[in-house]
Structures are given as C-alpha cells and as structure tokens.
C-alpha cells in the first residue's frame, strides 16, 4: 500500500478549499487538469489529473470524499468521524480496491499563540502500524495556519504556512525541515457561484501556472 504519500497529497488538496455554506446538504465535484486557461474567453485544459466528489451535511461538516483517476476508477474513499460536540476525531479511508481500512486519529492541545489549537493527526495502515504523524495549527475559527508533515516517529519533514485574504485561503508557502526548499503556491480565482464559492481557479507555484481546477457545487436545502 502507498498509504503515507497518498494521504499527504490528500491533506494538501483538502485544506485548499472553502467549505460550502451551512444549512444546505451539498455535494462538490472538483476536477484537476494539468494545463491552466490561457485566455479569459478561451479555457483549454490539458490531461485530466484527478476528480474529487465531496459530500457535506446540513451542519456544513464534510462527511465523505471520493477520488477518481482519469479512467474513473476510485483511488480513495474517505469518511470523516466526529464526536458528540461536532469535532473531527479521525477518519476511515480505503485506497484503490483495498477492502481493509486505513485509519487516522486526531488529538487536540492548546497552541503556543493565544486562541490557537494544535491538531495532531496520526495515520495508521490497514495493519495498525503508524505510517506518519502530522500537526496542524488552527486559529479560533478552526482554519489551518500551519501544517507540519512528519514521519512515523513524528520527526518533521516539511511544513506549509497558509495565507488568507481575511476570509478565504489564497495560497501557502512550503518549506523543508532544514529550510533548503521553499515554494510559494497562489490560488487565482477565475469564476465564483452565487454563494461566493469559487468554481474555477488557476494554481501557481513560484509565479508559474501549474494547475487549473474547476468544481461544481450542488446545494440541496432540506
């Protein structure tokens, strides 16, 4: 199984998007293409990289995520778990055609800065062995400020510092543990829907377009 690399990629992807509005059960489809749009009125895209479908509950919590590859085959199915207070306590997920579940467990402690919380996420393979340990520094609203990626012992291998425009995430800066590698990712929103959620955007790395993303959000009020 390729649990650790896939989970790290998954975390990067999931942290980058705004949550649909509360009070509406919703599904969200996200499609990644390798070539960004070249002109505002001409949006050619390259080879399909991956598509995602997320399901949210009426309270705005993400319940399920499904990844599909270019051939439509399921790459990952992820179900998030919550306690009685609504806090995420972990998840169960399956990779490819595997039937044995991988697990993650979340623990929370007060952060060093006032009003912050550190979310420590431990990942386990289907055999129950720890594969990696990551930490996320959250603000008072639960938004990620910093992501730290560690190995099975928790030794930090790299980190991300996330940027916001006050409300929405606008990008992040990655850095290796020793500071030898540093890249800046910026999201350029192209279009939004009537709720203000983006429906297409370009992802730039160090000033160069790297990816074009589109997403479809279906809001189902109940």
N, C-alpha and C positions, 0 to 999 in steps of 0.2 A: 504493500500500500504506500501511496505517496502523501500520507496524511499531512505532515508538517508543512511542506511547501504550498500545498493547495489551500490549507487553512490560512496561512499568512496572506496569500493573494486574496482570499475571500474577505479577510478583515479589512484590507486596504480598500476593496471595492465597496463594501457595505458602509464604511464610515463616510464615504464621499457623497451621500445623497440625503436630500431633505425628506423628512417623513411627511406623508400625506396628512391632510387635516383630520383632527379628531371628529368623532360623531358621524363618520361615514366608513362603512366597511369598504375596503378598496383592494384592488389588485393592480400591480405595477409591473409592466414589462419593460426591460431595459436591453437595448441591442448595441453591441460594440462593433465598430468597423475600424479597419486599420488606416484608412485614409480620411482625413478631415475634409470639410467642404472647402472649395477653392474660391467660390464667388457667392455673394448673398442669394442670388437668384438661380444658382446652379449648384446643387448639393450632391455631387457624385460621391459615392462611398466605395471603399475597396472591399477586400475579402472579409466576410463575416468572421468575427473572432469568437463571440460568445453571446448568448442571450440569457437573461435572468427574468424570472417571474416571482414577485413577492406578494404575499397576502398579509393585509393588516386587519385588525379587529376594530370594533366601534370605538374603543378607547385609544386608538392610534398606535397600539403596540404591534410590532411585527411578529407574525405567528409562524410563517413558513417562507422559505426561499428555495427556489429550484433553478439550477444552472443547466443549460443545454449547450452542447457544442454545435459546430457548423452543420453536422449531419443530423441534428435534432435529438441525439442521444443524451440522456440525463447524465451529467457529470457529477452533480452534487445535489442532495436533498437535505435541507436543514430545517429543524424545528426548534424554536426557542422556548425555553421554560421559564415560568415566573412564579414567585411566591405569592402569599395572600395580600401583600402590600403592593403588588404590581412590579416589583423589582426583578430584573432578569437574573436568574440564579444559575443558568447554564444552558446547554443545548444538546440535542442528539442529532447526528447527521450521518449520512451514508454517501459514499463515493462510488460512482460508476454503478456496476452491477452488484456490488458487495451487499450482503444482507446482514452482516454483523455491524452494529452501530459503533461509531466513534463518539466520544463524549467530551464535553467541556464543562468546567465548574468555575463559577465566579465567586470571588470573595472581595469584600469592600472594607477599606480602612480610611481614616481621615487623611487628607493630603497635607503637604507641608505648608502650602499657601492657604490663607483663610478662605473658607467656603468651598474648597475643593475636596474631591474624593478620589482615592486610588482604587481602581477596579483591577484585580489580579485574576487573570484567566489561565487556568491550567487545562491543557489538552491531553486527552488520553486516546490511544489507538484502540482498536477492537479487542486487543489482548489485555487491556487495562494498564498498559505501560505508558508513563508520561512521555509525550513527544516534544512539547515545548511549553514555555510559560511566558505570557506577555502581560504587560501592565499598561493601563490607560488612565491618564489623569483627566478627571471630569470636573466641569465647573458646576455651579449651583443648579443649573438647568439640565445637567446630565450630558452636556455636549463635550466631546473629546477635545482636549487641549494638546495633549502629548500622547504618543503611542510609543511604547518601548518593546522591542521584539527580543525574546530570549530563547536559549536552547532548553533542553530537558532539565538542566540544573538551574535555570533562571538567569544565567550569565547573559547580559545584554549584548546583542549582536548589531543593533542599529536602532534608530528612532525616527519618528516623524514629529514635527511641530506644526500644528494646524492653524491656518489663517481664516479669519471671519471678517465680514463687512459689517458686523454688528449683529446680524441675524443669520445669514447663510454662510456656509463654508465656501471659501473662494479658492482654496488650494492648500498645499502643505509643502514643507521642506524636509527632505530625508537626509539622514547623516549616519555614517557608520560609527561604530562604538569608539574608534580611535580618531574620528574626525577626518579620515583620509578621503572619504567620498561624500559629496554633498550635491543634491539635486533639488531644484525647485519646480513644483508642479502647480499650474494655474488653470482654473476652470473658466472658460469663456462661454457664457451662456448665449445661445443663439435665439431660442424661442422659449416662451412660457405659456402655460394654460391659464384659464380664467381664475384659478386659485393661486396663481403666482408660482407654481411649481415648474421647474424647467422641463422642457420636452426635447430639447436638443442642445448640445454643447460640444465645444472642442476642448480637449485636454492638451495643454502644452507642458513640455519638460524643458527647462532651461531656455525658454523662449521659442522652442521649436514645436510645431504641432505634432502630436504623437498618436492621437486617437480621436475619433468622432463618435459621440454617443447620442442615441435617441431613446426616448422612453414614452410609453403610453400608460396613462393612469386612468383607471375606471373607478369612479366614485359611486358607491351604491348605498344610499341613505336607507336607514331602517328605523 
